[in-house]
Amino acid sequence: MHMKLPGYIQRFVFVVVLCTVALLPPFVGPAEARTAAIECLSVGWPSSRSDLQPDPSLVRGTLPNGLRYVLKENKEPRNRVAAYLDIQAGSLHETDEQRGYAHFLEHMLFNGTTNFKPGELVEYFQSIGMSFGGDINARTSFDDTVYHLILPDADRAQLEKGFAVLADYGRGALLLEREVERERGVILSERRARDSAEYRTYVAGSEFALRGTRMPERMPIGVEETLQKADRKLLKQYYDQWYRPENMILVVVGDFRSTEVEPLVQRIFGGLAAAATVPACPDFGSLQHQGVEAFYHYEEELGKSEVSIESLWNTSEKNDSRALQEEELRKHAAALIVRHRLQRLQERPDTPFSQAFYSAGEMFERIGYAVLSAEARTGKWREALRLLEHTLRQALIYGVSEAELDRVKKEIKANLEKSVLTAATRDSKNIANDIIRHLNQNRVFMSPQQELELYGPILAAMDVEAVNDALRASWANDSRLIALTGNTRLDDKTATAEILAAFRQAAQEHLDAAAGTAEISFPYLDKPEGAAPKEVIPFKEIAAERLVFANGVTVNLKRTEFKKNEVLVEIHSGSGRLGEPKPGLALLTEGVVNGSGTGTLSRTELDEVLAGSTVGAKFKVGESSFIWSGKAISKETELLFQLLHTLTVDPGLRPDIFDRVKRDLRQTYQGMERDVDGAMQFRILPFLAGDNPKFGMPPWSVVDKVGIEDIRRWLLPEMVGGPLEISIVGDVERDEVVRLTSTYFGGLPPRQGKGVEADRIDFPVGKMLTATVDSSIDKSILLIAWPTDDFWDIHRNRRLHMLASVLDDRLRKVIREKLGATYSPQVFSSASRVYPHYGMLMVQMVVQPGQEKKVGDEVLRIADDLRRGGVTEEELERAKAPMMTSLKDAVRSNGYWLSSVLTQSTAHPQQLTWPLSILSDFKAVTSADLAALADKYLVNDKAATAWVVPVPGTNGRQ
């Protein structure tokens, strides 16, 4: 039950949680958890050291060589198999001379193994329907490295080949010297791409807060000094030390029979043998700070300031148990309550912070943490710190209330029940990742039903005293780290003293108990006077239908069983950004509507009303409509319709929320103005659209002139009275949906309105733009775009996507793998659904400053070669096979039917025919089709080029 963390601790723990967490050396936990030969390798299963039972559907085993495996049969997606090899070693296992080598090795294993020569692996998998980066990928964390394959089917030959690849990763790396040299450029490019003001802040904060431990010294990306020295010998040393069968876990989840897969695992992985090299278990170290300390880090380009109060302490590994889960559940409940309090504070017009968070837990079972943090408003860091201190102290002294605890109990139980109801159609990839996370955290992986049976009684018995004890336990030590990071400028000599003084002053001020929260009921329980549809239009070929009401409301409906108990709804009304009368309105409107709740209930009050349900809705200003997106489990469909009805007829537009959103957006702008990615929004996207103000983000001077009355005049007439289309997809009963739409939308007043005419977009044919950014971050963005056409010739549009895939593959081989000039070239086809004849085929990548022209010329050369020489049959198949695999999954998803087929089909009825041809049309694509498109559109004289270049000292001049 992890929660989002703030500040540099948030960024640090986010990396840990995202990449999974393994059992960390060098500390020695329970004796049975370690091997006799190498103390820091884990063995056995968490359940063998616990009173909890694992998911009974798991098939587990340990081979004679020590490799462990977990198999789980799962039917979604159909025929797909997710195979993961977890090497329980990462950057924390590196010596000083090996920094960055765990990650370097991850790259190298795609560049030649025993059974796959350099360049063969990716092309092989593409040929059978797997995409590089999607189905074939890897990740390196502080303490583990995970390789995964998402096989396109469960055919025995595919499984054997896939397992052979993973076994090659385990002990078959070639590590050819020429490949090491070539990949070095890619890794240095990746290091450059990841550099940012936020990352620098994270590193600086980690070095201070986590000093004494190994963690700040072992960032997975490594340091340039050791990366430049990497060679076959040094990389193989790390490989032989840690890529050992007894340090590996294979997890396979998918549409297969375990009785057929298990013998393959035993045969293919049973022959792996560890090298003679025995690794030395590294010393993790321990935290070296205590008492109250202050940390200050100035990073002007971050564009915001964060304040935090943190407690950090050394801890040790614990085996999983019912008692431990009860302790963690109480801690989680306490964290939710504090977060709810922070959310209520954020709604006050005088609150000096935004986006406040609270969390408590452990990192690697070696460091305990509790963190209260917030993004301070400009010039308000002292006030923000004061309010955080008061919020924390208030909770610790006076505790939580029965009403607060009751709310979080409902929320936790609702999520547990949702997991049970949706378990039958959970995605195999998500399950595999969850299994690895549990194993690496020494936790027992249980089924959703087991979790409900475990946590349900614990929740029922949980009382205020227990939650207060859990909250206070997280702050029981004397460690207090008070941090201020970001663009607040203080005198370096006195900054920490100033921060400590502000904190101590706040800590001396008197506090009363927090105000209680009254129970809130939904104010719209009286059902509106409905009306039955005047017409029902069946779409038999796609098993869907449309309900047409006399008031102008239309409802598109499709019942599916793709996701058990999942219901998705989208409501479209008005003209969206297309009808925006002032630039900047859309940017502010989304935040104001989402933050305001309804006309009667604030956002916090609405959340409290919905506590205990899975119902949720989010507002978005779309390109040509205003959109409410809703989601729920099947049994809560009526509550979802009730909520969407309320949000449609009575949206909240609160002045205090408008003021908050505008202040927050200004801070976002300040950060983006010093970032190359920000220039993409401010300069490049408008440039590619002929400087149309509806593209990208307008200057702040323009946004600043928008007021809340502008939003009211724009939004309310179209939202409340404009034509309204509702689309529903999911595990629903047809007659129940007809009843609900008739009740909540059929009786609305007549809807009237007309569409907005789209402007003509003038693509900047043959033009070039260089945008400079006042930034010290050493990276540029290169973008090249060729004009194409709009979305509505679906036959052409599909082939443009395929052409983009071919171009992407060619750029990967040359720009990334041969030249090492970028980490990840991105190629995509973008075609407008709104603006006639506006579309483009676009290439974008991060490059080293000064290399823009050299790399750009190479991109143009490759595109010209493609145009003149066409597409080979081999290239076509490598592009087509992965696309067909992903499409087969897509057409069995609720999201596809909702967003690509039903939504806005009233205005564009041709969408309803697309599912009938999507697979056959993509399958029918020929090399001649792509050659014709390349010849027509990849004309370099028509291409637009843009560079975003860092130039320190320009102050954003462009």
Secondary structure, DSSP 8 states (H G I E B T S, - for coil): ------HHHHHHHHHHHHT-----SSS---GGGB-SS-TTSB-S-GGGGSSS---TT-EEEE-TTS-EEEEEE--SSTT-EEEEEEES--GGG--GGGTTHHHHHHHHTTS-BTTB-TTHHHHHHHHTT--BTTTEEEEE-SS-EEEEEEES---HHHHHHHHHHHHHHHH-B---HHHHHHHHHHHHHHHHHH--HHHHHHHHHHHHHTTTBSGGG--TT--HHHHHH--HHHHHHHHHHH--GGGEEEEEEESS-HHHHHHHHHHHHTT----S--------B-----SEEEEEEE-GGG-SEEEEEEEEEE-------HHHHHHHHHHHHHHHHHHHHHHHHHTSTT-SEEEEEEEEEEETTTEEEEEEEEEE-TT-HHHHHHHHHHHHHHHHHH---HHHHHHHHHHHHHHHHHHHHHGGG--HHHHHHHHHHHHHTT-----HHHHHHHHHHHHHH--HHHHHHHHHHTT-SS-EEEEEEES----TTTHHHHHHHHHHHHHTS-------------TT-S-------SEEEEEGGGTEEEEE-TTSEEEEEEE--SSTTEEEEEEEES-GGGG-SSTTHHHHHHHHHHHH-BSSS-HHHHHHHHTTS--EEEEEE-SSSEEEEEEEEGGGHHHHHHHHHHHHHSB---HHHHHHHHHHHHHHHHHHTTSHHHHIIIIIHHHHTTT-TTSS---HHHHTT--HHHHHHHHHHHHHHS-EEEEEEES--HHHHHHHHHHHTTTS----------------TT-EEEEEE---S--EEEEEEEE---S--HHHHHHHHHHHHHHHHHHIIIIIIIT---S--EEEEEE-SSSTT-EEEEEEEEE-TT-HHHHHHHHHHHHHHHHHH---HHHHHHHHHHHHHHHHHHTTSHHHIIIIIITTTTT-GGGGGHHHHHHHHHHT--HHHHHHHHHHH--GGG-EEEEEEE-TTSTT--
